[in-house]
Protein backbone atom coordinates (compact mmCIF):
# COMPACT_ATOMS: atom_id res chain seq x y z
CA UNK A 1 0.00 0.00 0.00
CA UNK A 2 1.41 3.35 -1.04
CA UNK A 3 0.98 6.22 1.40
CA UNK A 4 0.15 9.68 0.18
CA UNK A 5 0.96 12.85 2.01
CA UNK A 6 -1.79 15.44 2.18
CA UNK A 7 -0.34 18.70 0.78
CA UNK A 8 -2.45 20.69 3.22
CA UNK A 9 -0.64 18.99 6.11
CA UNK A 10 2.72 19.99 4.66
CA UNK A 11 1.43 23.54 4.32
CA UNK A 12 0.13 23.48 7.89
CA UNK A 13 3.47 22.26 9.24
CA UNK A 14 5.28 24.95 7.21
CA UNK A 15 2.94 27.63 8.58
CA UNK A 16 3.55 26.44 12.13
CA UNK A 17 7.32 26.42 11.50
CA UNK A 18 7.17 29.97 10.13
CA UNK A 19 5.13 30.99 13.16
CA UNK A 20 7.78 29.59 15.53
CA UNK A 21 10.51 31.44 13.62
CA UNK A 22 8.47 34.65 13.83
CA UNK A 23 8.01 34.22 17.57
CA UNK A 24 11.78 33.80 17.98
CA UNK A 25 12.48 36.91 15.88
CA UNK A 26 9.91 38.98 17.77
CA UNK A 27 11.32 37.76 21.10
CA UNK A 28 14.87 38.75 20.12
CA UNK A 29 13.73 42.13 18.78
CA UNK A 30 11.68 42.91 21.90
CA UNK A 31 14.57 41.82 24.12
CA UNK A 32 16.93 44.14 22.24
CA UNK A 33 14.44 46.99 22.51
CA UNK A 34 14.05 46.48 26.26
CA UNK A 35 17.83 46.22 26.70
CA UNK A 36 18.34 49.57 24.94
CA UNK A 37 15.58 51.19 26.95
CA UNK A 38 16.67 49.88 30.32
CA UNK A 39 20.45 50.01 30.09
CA UNK A 40 21.38 52.67 27.52
CA UNK A 41 21.23 56.44 27.78
CA UNK A 42 18.28 57.17 25.50
CA UNK A 43 17.91 60.85 26.34
CA UNK A 44 17.60 62.78 23.10
CA UNK A 45 17.00 59.65 20.99
CA UNK A 46 13.35 59.06 21.86
CA UNK A 47 11.96 59.59 18.36
CA UNK A 48 14.68 57.46 16.75
CA UNK A 49 14.03 54.62 19.19
CA UNK A 50 10.31 54.69 18.35
CA UNK A 51 11.14 53.23 14.93
CA UNK A 52 12.40 49.80 16.10
CA UNK A 53 9.66 49.60 18.73
CA UNK A 54 6.91 50.26 16.19
CA UNK A 55 8.62 48.06 13.58
CA UNK A 56 8.76 45.15 16.05
CA UNK A 57 5.08 45.60 16.89
CA UNK A 58 4.14 45.75 13.21
CA UNK A 59 6.24 42.67 12.45
CA UNK A 60 4.57 40.77 15.29
CA UNK A 61 1.10 41.71 14.10
CA UNK A 62 1.67 41.01 10.40
CA UNK A 63 3.73 37.84 10.78
CA UNK A 64 1.42 36.35 13.40
CA UNK A 65 -1.71 37.17 11.42
CA UNK A 66 -0.27 35.79 8.19
CA UNK A 67 0.85 32.51 9.73
CA UNK A 68 -2.46 32.00 11.53
CA UNK A 69 -4.39 32.70 8.31
CA UNK A 70 -2.13 30.26 6.47
CA UNK A 71 -2.87 27.60 9.08
CA UNK A 72 -6.62 28.15 8.71
CA UNK A 73 -6.37 27.97 4.91
CA UNK A 74 -4.43 24.71 5.05
CA UNK A 75 -6.93 23.25 7.50
CA UNK A 76 -9.80 24.12 5.17
CA UNK A 77 -7.96 22.56 2.20
CA UNK A 78 -7.42 19.21 3.91
CA UNK A 79 -8.30 16.03 2.07
CA UNK A 80 -11.32 13.97 3.10
CA UNK A 81 -9.16 11.30 4.76
CA UNK A 82 -7.42 13.96 6.83
CA UNK A 83 -10.72 15.52 7.89
CA UNK A 84 -11.76 12.23 9.49
CA UNK A 85 -8.73 12.10 11.79
CA UNK A 86 -8.78 13.00 15.46
CA UNK A 87 -5.90 15.45 14.99
CA UNK A 88 -7.79 17.34 12.29
CA UNK A 89 -10.88 17.62 14.47
CA UNK A 90 -8.78 18.97 17.33
CA UNK A 91 -6.78 21.44 15.22
CA UNK A 92 -9.76 22.69 13.24
CA UNK A 93 -11.66 23.65 16.40
CA UNK A 94 -8.93 25.95 17.69
CA UNK A 95 -10.10 29.57 18.17
CA UNK A 96 -7.93 31.12 15.44
CA UNK A 97 -9.81 34.44 15.56
CA UNK A 98 -9.10 34.65 19.28
CA UNK A 99 -5.44 33.77 18.67
CA UNK A 100 -5.19 36.56 16.09
CA UNK A 101 -6.73 39.01 18.58
CA UNK A 102 -4.35 37.86 21.33
CA UNK A 103 -1.41 38.37 18.95
CA UNK A 104 -2.58 41.92 18.24
CA UNK A 105 -3.02 42.73 21.95
CA UNK A 106 0.38 41.25 22.80
CA UNK A 107 2.14 43.34 20.15
CA UNK A 108 0.34 46.52 21.22
CA UNK A 109 1.00 45.86 24.93
CA UNK A 110 4.72 45.27 24.37
CA UNK A 111 5.02 48.39 22.22
CA UNK A 112 3.06 50.45 24.76
CA UNK A 113 5.25 49.27 27.63
CA UNK A 114 8.42 50.02 25.68
CA UNK A 115 7.16 53.46 24.67
CA UNK A 116 6.14 54.26 28.25
CA UNK A 117 9.62 53.32 29.49
CA UNK A 118 11.17 55.39 26.70
CA UNK A 119 9.17 58.54 27.33
CA UNK A 120 8.93 58.27 31.14
CA UNK A 121 12.69 58.06 31.48
CA UNK A 122 13.34 61.32 29.63
Chimera marker file (.cmm) of the C-alpha trace (Angstrom):
<marker_set name="trace">
<marker id="1" x="0.000" y="0.000" z="0.000" r="1" g="1" b="0" radius="0.5"/>
<marker id="2" x="1.408" y="3.354" z="-1.043" r="1" g="1" b="0" radius="0.5"/>
<marker id="3" x="0.982" y="6.217" z="1.397" r="1" g="1" b="0" radius="0.5"/>
<marker id="4" x="0.147" y="9.677" z="0.185" r="1" g="1" b="0" radius="0.5"/>
<marker id="5" x="0.957" y="12.851" z="2.007" r="1" g="1" b="0" radius="0.5"/>
<marker id="6" x="-1.788" y="15.437" z="2.181" r="1" g="1" b="0" radius="0.5"/>
<marker id="7" x="-0.336" y="18.701" z="0.778" r="1" g="1" b="0" radius="0.5"/>
<marker id="8" x="-2.450" y="20.691" z="3.224" r="1" g="1" b="0" radius="0.5"/>
<marker id="9" x="-0.639" y="18.986" z="6.110" r="1" g="1" b="0" radius="0.5"/>
<marker id="10" x="2.722" y="19.989" z="4.664" r="1" g="1" b="0" radius="0.5"/>
<marker id="11" x="1.425" y="23.540" z="4.323" r="1" g="1" b="0" radius="0.5"/>
<marker id="12" x="0.127" y="23.482" z="7.891" r="1" g="1" b="0" radius="0.5"/>
<marker id="13" x="3.470" y="22.264" z="9.240" r="1" g="1" b="0" radius="0.5"/>
<marker id="14" x="5.276" y="24.948" z="7.214" r="1" g="1" b="0" radius="0.5"/>
<marker id="15" x="2.939" y="27.635" z="8.575" r="1" g="1" b="0" radius="0.5"/>
<marker id="16" x="3.554" y="26.437" z="12.126" r="1" g="1" b="0" radius="0.5"/>
<marker id="17" x="7.318" y="26.421" z="11.501" r="1" g="1" b="0" radius="0.5"/>
<marker id="18" x="7.173" y="29.967" z="10.135" r="1" g="1" b="0" radius="0.5"/>
<marker id="19" x="5.134" y="30.990" z="13.165" r="1" g="1" b="0" radius="0.5"/>
<marker id="20" x="7.778" y="29.590" z="15.525" r="1" g="1" b="0" radius="0.5"/>
<marker id="21" x="10.506" y="31.441" z="13.620" r="1" g="1" b="0" radius="0.5"/>
<marker id="22" x="8.468" y="34.650" z="13.830" r="1" g="1" b="0" radius="0.5"/>
<marker id="23" x="8.010" y="34.216" z="17.570" r="1" g="1" b="0" radius="0.5"/>
<marker id="24" x="11.778" y="33.797" z="17.979" r="1" g="1" b="0" radius="0.5"/>
<marker id="25" x="12.485" y="36.906" z="15.881" r="1" g="1" b="0" radius="0.5"/>
<marker id="26" x="9.911" y="38.980" z="17.772" r="1" g="1" b="0" radius="0.5"/>
<marker id="27" x="11.317" y="37.758" z="21.105" r="1" g="1" b="0" radius="0.5"/>
<marker id="28" x="14.869" y="38.748" z="20.124" r="1" g="1" b="0" radius="0.5"/>
<marker id="29" x="13.733" y="42.134" z="18.784" r="1" g="1" b="0" radius="0.5"/>
<marker id="30" x="11.678" y="42.909" z="21.900" r="1" g="1" b="0" radius="0.5"/>
<marker id="31" x="14.574" y="41.824" z="24.117" r="1" g="1" b="0" radius="0.5"/>
<marker id="32" x="16.933" y="44.138" z="22.238" r="1" g="1" b="0" radius="0.5"/>
<marker id="33" x="14.435" y="46.990" z="22.513" r="1" g="1" b="0" radius="0.5"/>
<marker id="34" x="14.051" y="46.483" z="26.255" r="1" g="1" b="0" radius="0.5"/>
<marker id="35" x="17.830" y="46.221" z="26.701" r="1" g="1" b="0" radius="0.5"/>
<marker id="36" x="18.340" y="49.567" z="24.941" r="1" g="1" b="0" radius="0.5"/>
<marker id="37" x="15.584" y="51.190" z="26.952" r="1" g="1" b="0" radius="0.5"/>
<marker id="38" x="16.670" y="49.879" z="30.323" r="1" g="1" b="0" radius="0.5"/>
<marker id="39" x="20.448" y="50.012" z="30.086" r="1" g="1" b="0" radius="0.5"/>
<marker id="40" x="21.378" y="52.674" z="27.517" r="1" g="1" b="0" radius="0.5"/>
<marker id="41" x="21.229" y="56.439" z="27.778" r="1" g="1" b="0" radius="0.5"/>
<marker id="42" x="18.284" y="57.169" z="25.498" r="1" g="1" b="0" radius="0.5"/>
<marker id="43" x="17.910" y="60.851" z="26.338" r="1" g="1" b="0" radius="0.5"/>
<marker id="44" x="17.604" y="62.777" z="23.096" r="1" g="1" b="0" radius="0.5"/>
<marker id="45" x="17.003" y="59.648" z="20.992" r="1" g="1" b="0" radius="0.5"/>
<marker id="46" x="13.354" y="59.064" z="21.856" r="1" g="1" b="0" radius="0.5"/>
<marker id="47" x="11.959" y="59.589" z="18.357" r="1" g="1" b="0" radius="0.5"/>
<marker id="48" x="14.681" y="57.464" z="16.748" r="1" g="1" b="0" radius="0.5"/>
<marker id="49" x="14.030" y="54.622" z="19.188" r="1" g="1" b="0" radius="0.5"/>
<marker id="50" x="10.314" y="54.691" z="18.348" r="1" g="1" b="0" radius="0.5"/>
<marker id="51" x="11.142" y="53.231" z="14.931" r="1" g="1" b="0" radius="0.5"/>
<marker id="52" x="12.402" y="49.796" z="16.100" r="1" g="1" b="0" radius="0.5"/>
<marker id="53" x="9.658" y="49.601" z="18.734" r="1" g="1" b="0" radius="0.5"/>
<marker id="54" x="6.907" y="50.255" z="16.190" r="1" g="1" b="0" radius="0.5"/>
<marker id="55" x="8.616" y="48.057" z="13.583" r="1" g="1" b="0" radius="0.5"/>
<marker id="56" x="8.756" y="45.154" z="16.049" r="1" g="1" b="0" radius="0.5"/>
<marker id="57" x="5.085" y="45.596" z="16.894" r="1" g="1" b="0" radius="0.5"/>
<marker id="58" x="4.139" y="45.752" z="13.211" r="1" g="1" b="0" radius="0.5"/>
<marker id="59" x="6.235" y="42.672" z="12.446" r="1" g="1" b="0" radius="0.5"/>
<marker id="60" x="4.574" y="40.770" z="15.291" r="1" g="1" b="0" radius="0.5"/>
<marker id="61" x="1.098" y="41.710" z="14.103" r="1" g="1" b="0" radius="0.5"/>
<marker id="62" x="1.667" y="41.013" z="10.398" r="1" g="1" b="0" radius="0.5"/>
<marker id="63" x="3.731" y="37.840" z="10.780" r="1" g="1" b="0" radius="0.5"/>
<marker id="64" x="1.422" y="36.346" z="13.402" r="1" g="1" b="0" radius="0.5"/>
<marker id="65" x="-1.706" y="37.167" z="11.423" r="1" g="1" b="0" radius="0.5"/>
<marker id="66" x="-0.266" y="35.791" z="8.187" r="1" g="1" b="0" radius="0.5"/>
<marker id="67" x="0.854" y="32.509" z="9.728" r="1" g="1" b="0" radius="0.5"/>
<marker id="68" x="-2.459" y="31.999" z="11.528" r="1" g="1" b="0" radius="0.5"/>
<marker id="69" x="-4.393" y="32.698" z="8.312" r="1" g="1" b="0" radius="0.5"/>
<marker id="70" x="-2.126" y="30.263" z="6.471" r="1" g="1" b="0" radius="0.5"/>
<marker id="71" x="-2.867" y="27.605" z="9.079" r="1" g="1" b="0" radius="0.5"/>
<marker id="72" x="-6.617" y="28.154" z="8.710" r="1" g="1" b="0" radius="0.5"/>
<marker id="73" x="-6.368" y="27.974" z="4.906" r="1" g="1" b="0" radius="0.5"/>
<marker id="74" x="-4.427" y="24.710" z="5.047" r="1" g="1" b="0" radius="0.5"/>
<marker id="75" x="-6.926" y="23.253" z="7.502" r="1" g="1" b="0" radius="0.5"/>
<marker id="76" x="-9.797" y="24.123" z="5.168" r="1" g="1" b="0" radius="0.5"/>
<marker id="77" x="-7.964" y="22.558" z="2.197" r="1" g="1" b="0" radius="0.5"/>
<marker id="78" x="-7.423" y="19.210" z="3.908" r="1" g="1" b="0" radius="0.5"/>
<marker id="79" x="-8.298" y="16.026" z="2.070" r="1" g="1" b="0" radius="0.5"/>
<marker id="80" x="-11.318" y="13.974" z="3.100" r="1" g="1" b="0" radius="0.5"/>
<marker id="81" x="-9.159" y="11.298" z="4.756" r="1" g="1" b="0" radius="0.5"/>
<marker id="82" x="-7.420" y="13.963" z="6.833" r="1" g="1" b="0" radius="0.5"/>
<marker id="83" x="-10.725" y="15.520" z="7.890" r="1" g="1" b="0" radius="0.5"/>
<marker id="84" x="-11.760" y="12.225" z="9.486" r="1" g="1" b="0" radius="0.5"/>
<marker id="85" x="-8.728" y="12.101" z="11.792" r="1" g="1" b="0" radius="0.5"/>
<marker id="86" x="-8.777" y="13.004" z="15.456" r="1" g="1" b="0" radius="0.5"/>
<marker id="87" x="-5.898" y="15.451" z="14.993" r="1" g="1" b="0" radius="0.5"/>
<marker id="88" x="-7.791" y="17.336" z="12.288" r="1" g="1" b="0" radius="0.5"/>
<marker id="89" x="-10.876" y="17.621" z="14.469" r="1" g="1" b="0" radius="0.5"/>
<marker id="90" x="-8.779" y="18.967" z="17.334" r="1" g="1" b="0" radius="0.5"/>
<marker id="91" x="-6.778" y="21.436" z="15.224" r="1" g="1" b="0" radius="0.5"/>
<marker id="92" x="-9.761" y="22.686" z="13.239" r="1" g="1" b="0" radius="0.5"/>
<marker id="93" x="-11.660" y="23.645" z="16.399" r="1" g="1" b="0" radius="0.5"/>
<marker id="94" x="-8.927" y="25.952" z="17.685" r="1" g="1" b="0" radius="0.5"/>
<marker id="95" x="-10.096" y="29.566" z="18.173" r="1" g="1" b="0" radius="0.5"/>
<marker id="96" x="-7.930" y="31.116" z="15.443" r="1" g="1" b="0" radius="0.5"/>
<marker id="97" x="-9.808" y="34.442" z="15.565" r="1" g="1" b="0" radius="0.5"/>
<marker id="98" x="-9.098" y="34.654" z="19.275" r="1" g="1" b="0" radius="0.5"/>
<marker id="99" x="-5.442" y="33.771" z="18.668" r="1" g="1" b="0" radius="0.5"/>
<marker id="100" x="-5.189" y="36.565" z="16.093" r="1" g="1" b="0" radius="0.5"/>
<marker id="101" x="-6.730" y="39.013" z="18.577" r="1" g="1" b="0" radius="0.5"/>
<marker id="102" x="-4.348" y="37.858" z="21.326" r="1" g="1" b="0" radius="0.5"/>
<marker id="103" x="-1.409" y="38.369" z="18.947" r="1" g="1" b="0" radius="0.5"/>
<marker id="104" x="-2.580" y="41.922" z="18.244" r="1" g="1" b="0" radius="0.5"/>
<marker id="105" x="-3.018" y="42.728" z="21.949" r="1" g="1" b="0" radius="0.5"/>
<marker id="106" x="0.377" y="41.252" z="22.795" r="1" g="1" b="0" radius="0.5"/>
<marker id="107" x="2.144" y="43.338" z="20.145" r="1" g="1" b="0" radius="0.5"/>
<marker id="108" x="0.341" y="46.519" z="21.222" r="1" g="1" b="0" radius="0.5"/>
<marker id="109" x="0.998" y="45.858" z="24.926" r="1" g="1" b="0" radius="0.5"/>
<marker id="110" x="4.717" y="45.267" z="24.375" r="1" g="1" b="0" radius="0.5"/>
<marker id="111" x="5.022" y="48.395" z="22.222" r="1" g="1" b="0" radius="0.5"/>
<marker id="112" x="3.060" y="50.453" z="24.759" r="1" g="1" b="0" radius="0.5"/>
<marker id="113" x="5.247" y="49.271" z="27.635" r="1" g="1" b="0" radius="0.5"/>
<marker id="114" x="8.423" y="50.018" z="25.685" r="1" g="1" b="0" radius="0.5"/>
<marker id="115" x="7.165" y="53.462" z="24.671" r="1" g="1" b="0" radius="0.5"/>
<marker id="116" x="6.139" y="54.261" z="28.253" r="1" g="1" b="0" radius="0.5"/>
<marker id="117" x="9.619" y="53.320" z="29.486" r="1" g="1" b="0" radius="0.5"/>
<marker id="118" x="11.174" y="55.386" z="26.701" r="1" g="1" b="0" radius="0.5"/>
<marker id="119" x="9.173" y="58.543" z="27.333" r="1" g="1" b="0" radius="0.5"/>
<marker id="120" x="8.932" y="58.275" z="31.142" r="1" g="1" b="0" radius="0.5"/>
<marker id="121" x="12.689" y="58.062" z="31.478" r="1" g="1" b="0" radius="0.5"/>
<marker id="122" x="13.342" y="61.325" z="29.626" r="1" g="1" b="0" radius="0.5"/>
<link id1="1" id2="2" r="1" g="1" b="0" radius="0.2"/>
<link id1="2" id2="3" r="1" g="1" b="0" radius="0.2"/>
<link id1="3" id2="4" r="1" g="1" b="0" radius="0.2"/>
<link id1="4" id2="5" r="1" g="1" b="0" radius="0.2"/>
<link id1="5" id2="6" r="1" g="1" b="0" radius="0.2"/>
<link id1="6" id2="7" r="1" g="1" b="0" radius="0.2"/>
<link id1="7" id2="8" r="1" g="1" b="0" radius="0.2"/>
<link id1="8" id2="9" r="1" g="1" b="0" radius="0.2"/>
<link id1="9" id2="10" r="1" g="1" b="0" radius="0.2"/>
<link id1="10" id2="11" r="1" g="1" b="0" radius="0.2"/>
<link id1="11" id2="12" r="1" g="1" b="0" radius="0.2"/>
<link id1="12" id2="13" r="1" g="1" b="0" radius="0.2"/>
<link id1="13" id2="14" r="1" g="1" b="0" radius="0.2"/>
<link id1="14" id2="15" r="1" g="1" b="0" radius="0.2"/>
<link id1="15" id2="16" r="1" g="1" b="0" radius="0.2"/>
<link id1="16" id2="17" r="1" g="1" b="0" radius="0.2"/>
<link id1="17" id2="18" r="1" g="1" b="0" radius="0.2"/>
<link id1="18" id2="19" r="1" g="1" b="0" radius="0.2"/>
<link id1="19" id2="20" r="1" g="1" b="0" radius="0.2"/>
<link id1="20" id2="21" r="1" g="1" b="0" radius="0.2"/>
<link id1="21" id2="22" r="1" g="1" b="0" radius="0.2"/>
<link id1="22" id2="23" r="1" g="1" b="0" radius="0.2"/>
<link id1="23" id2="24" r="1" g="1" b="0" radius="0.2"/>
<link id1="24" id2="25" r="1" g="1" b="0" radius="0.2"/>
<link id1="25" id2="26" r="1" g="1" b="0" radius="0.2"/>
<link id1="26" id2="27" r="1" g="1" b="0" radius="0.2"/>
<link id1="27" id2="28" r="1" g="1" b="0" radius="0.2"/>
<link id1="28" id2="29" r="1" g="1" b="0" radius="0.2"/>
<link id1="29" id2="30" r="1" g="1" b="0" radius="0.2"/>
<link id1="30" id2="31" r="1" g="1" b="0" radius="0.2"/>
<link id1="31" id2="32" r="1" g="1" b="0" radius="0.2"/>
<link id1="32" id2="33" r="1" g="1" b="0" radius="0.2"/>
<link id1="33" id2="34" r="1" g="1" b="0" radius="0.2"/>
<link id1="34" id2="35" r="1" g="1" b="0" radius="0.2"/>
<link id1="35" id2="36" r="1" g="1" b="0" radius="0.2"/>
<link id1="36" id2="37" r="1" g="1" b="0" radius="0.2"/>
<link id1="37" id2="38" r="1" g="1" b="0" radius="0.2"/>
<link id1="38" id2="39" r="1" g="1" b="0" radius="0.2"/>
<link id1="39" id2="40" r="1" g="1" b="0" radius="0.2"/>
<link id1="40" id2="41" r="1" g="1" b="0" radius="0.2"/>
<link id1="41" id2="42" r="1" g="1" b="0" radius="0.2"/>
<link id1="42" id2="43" r="1" g="1" b="0" radius="0.2"/>
<link id1="43" id2="44" r="1" g="1" b="0" radius="0.2"/>
<link id1="44" id2="45" r="1" g="1" b="0" radius="0.2"/>
<link id1="45" id2="46" r="1" g="1" b="0" radius="0.2"/>
<link id1="46" id2="47" r="1" g="1" b="0" radius="0.2"/>
<link id1="47" id2="48" r="1" g="1" b="0" radius="0.2"/>
<link id1="48" id2="49" r="1" g="1" b="0" radius="0.2"/>
<link id1="49" id2="50" r="1" g="1" b="0" radius="0.2"/>
<link id1="50" id2="51" r="1" g="1" b="0" radius="0.2"/>
<link id1="51" id2="52" r="1" g="1" b="0" radius="0.2"/>
<link id1="52" id2="53" r="1" g="1" b="0" radius="0.2"/>
<link id1="53" id2="54" r="1" g="1" b="0" radius="0.2"/>
<link id1="54" id2="55" r="1" g="1" b="0" radius="0.2"/>
<link id1="55" id2="56" r="1" g="1" b="0" radius="0.2"/>
<link id1="56" id2="57" r="1" g="1" b="0" radius="0.2"/>
<link id1="57" id2="58" r="1" g="1" b="0" radius="0.2"/>
<link id1="58" id2="59" r="1" g="1" b="0" radius="0.2"/>
<link id1="59" id2="60" r="1" g="1" b="0" radius="0.2"/>
<link id1="60" id2="61" r="1" g="1" b="0" radius="0.2"/>
<link id1="61" id2="62" r="1" g="1" b="0" radius="0.2"/>
<link id1="62" id2="63" r="1" g="1" b="0" radius="0.2"/>
<link id1="63" id2="64" r="1" g="1" b="0" radius="0.2"/>
<link id1="64" id2="65" r="1" g="1" b="0" radius="0.2"/>
<link id1="65" id2="66" r="1" g="1" b="0" radius="0.2"/>
<link id1="66" id2="67" r="1" g="1" b="0" radius="0.2"/>
<link id1="67" id2="68" r="1" g="1" b="0" radius="0.2"/>
<link id1="68" id2="69" r="1" g="1" b="0" radius="0.2"/>
<link id1="69" id2="70" r="1" g="1" b="0" radius="0.2"/>
<link id1="70" id2="71" r="1" g="1" b="0" radius="0.2"/>
<link id1="71" id2="72" r="1" g="1" b="0" radius="0.2"/>
<link id1="72" id2="73" r="1" g="1" b="0" radius="0.2"/>
<link id1="73" id2="74" r="1" g="1" b="0" radius="0.2"/>
<link id1="74" id2="75" r="1" g="1" b="0" radius="0.2"/>
<link id1="75" id2="76" r="1" g="1" b="0" radius="0.2"/>
<link id1="76" id2="77" r="1" g="1" b="0" radius="0.2"/>
<link id1="77" id2="78" r="1" g="1" b="0" radius="0.2"/>
<link id1="78" id2="79" r="1" g="1" b="0" radius="0.2"/>
<link id1="79" id2="80" r="1" g="1" b="0" radius="0.2"/>
<link id1="80" id2="81" r="1" g="1" b="0" radius="0.2"/>
<link id1="81" id2="82" r="1" g="1" b="0" radius="0.2"/>
<link id1="82" id2="83" r="1" g="1" b="0" radius="0.2"/>
<link id1="83" id2="84" r="1" g="1" b="0" radius="0.2"/>
<link id1="84" id2="85" r="1" g="1" b="0" radius="0.2"/>
<link id1="85" id2="86" r="1" g="1" b="0" radius="0.2"/>
<link id1="86" id2="87" r="1" g="1" b="0" radius="0.2"/>
<link id1="87" id2="88" r="1" g="1" b="0" radius="0.2"/>
<link id1="88" id2="89" r="1" g="1" b="0" radius="0.2"/>
<link id1="89" id2="90" r="1" g="1" b="0" radius="0.2"/>
<link id1="90" id2="91" r="1" g="1" b="0" radius="0.2"/>
<link id1="91" id2="92" r="1" g="1" b="0" radius="0.2"/>
<link id1="92" id2="93" r="1" g="1" b="0" radius="0.2"/>
<link id1="93" id2="94" r="1" g="1" b="0" radius="0.2"/>
<link id1="94" id2="95" r="1" g="1" b="0" radius="0.2"/>
<link id1="95" id2="96" r="1" g="1" b="0" radius="0.2"/>
<link id1="96" id2="97" r="1" g="1" b="0" radius="0.2"/>
<link id1="97" id2="98" r="1" g="1" b="0" radius="0.2"/>
<link id1="98" id2="99" r="1" g="1" b="0" radius="0.2"/>
<link id1="99" id2="100" r="1" g="1" b="0" radius="0.2"/>
<link id1="100" id2="101" r="1" g="1" b="0" radius="0.2"/>
<link id1="101" id2="102" r="1" g="1" b="0" radius="0.2"/>
<link id1="102" id2="103" r="1" g="1" b="0" radius="0.2"/>
<link id1="103" id2="104" r="1" g="1" b="0" radius="0.2"/>
<link id1="104" id2="105" r="1" g="1" b="0" radius="0.2"/>
<link id1="105" id2="106" r="1" g="1" b="0" radius="0.2"/>
<link id1="106" id2="107" r="1" g="1" b="0" radius="0.2"/>
<link id1="107" id2="108" r="1" g="1" b="0" radius="0.2"/>
<link id1="108" id2="109" r="1" g="1" b="0" radius="0.2"/>
<link id1="109" id2="110" r="1" g="1" b="0" radius="0.2"/>
<link id1="110" id2="111" r="1" g="1" b="0" radius="0.2"/>
<link id1="111" id2="112" r="1" g="1" b="0" radius="0.2"/>
<link id1="112" id2="113" r="1" g="1" b="0" radius="0.2"/>
<link id1="113" id2="114" r="1" g="1" b="0" radius="0.2"/>
<link id1="114" id2="115" r="1" g="1" b="0" radius="0.2"/>
<link id1="115" id2="116" r="1" g="1" b="0" radius="0.2"/>
<link id1="116" id2="117" r="1" g="1" b="0" radius="0.2"/>
<link id1="117" id2="118" r="1" g="1" b="0" radius="0.2"/>
<link id1="118" id2="119" r="1" g="1" b="0" radius="0.2"/>
<link id1="119" id2="120" r="1" g="1" b="0" radius="0.2"/>
<link id1="120" id2="121" r="1" g="1" b="0" radius="0.2"/>
<link id1="121" id2="122" r="1" g="1" b="0" radius="0.2"/>
</marker_set>
